[in-house]
């Protein structure tokens, strides 16, 4: 039976905890795969890899970050049918609904492609006598998301 392992530091990593959860095809109820549960050490490794990537990513120019996001969007577009098929197989959505989810996720990625505009910050002058207020946007670090099962692609995008 195929095992879904972890993705840490840009590469697949086999789970070592020995604990697994079943993955069922919701249309048939058949068990099709298993997913490796992470050990504490694997979670620590993932956080360390994300932290290391953050320092490089946050020092990367907005132009280069934007280019990466546009490439990501191109890859999503090129593989939308495959992604929708995975959503159908693992979450039970009909293919047309899964395609719609991928399309909505791509809209979110397109919004992120506008990051140079979003990161400009703000300046308000004379909010009070001789008082100006400014805001700058800076990356703050690594985050983790627990996303809903019913939108497995869109929400993470």
C-alpha angles and dihedrals in degrees: 000000000000116000122212105216132185131285109219128164094356097307140080115268122194113235116249103186093089089226121117139175125214122247114209132195099239093208095057104018089231118144105241106168144354129232123219115236113222124245120224088257092053091051089049089049091051092049091048091050091048091048091051091048090048094060091053095040095048090052092051117104119257089242092058093043090051091050089053091051092049090050089049089053091050090052091049090051093048092049101034094118093051091048090049090050090054091050090050093048096045104031106026100239116147111253095251091053091047090052088052090052091052090048091051090048089052089054088056090050089050089055089052089052085068090063094125089064093043094052098051095101125212141268124198115185127206096007083156133357106312091344123126123181124209133182128195127189119225132171111259104193147264121344134185125216131205103201130194119264093228094064102035096161107026099054096049089048 
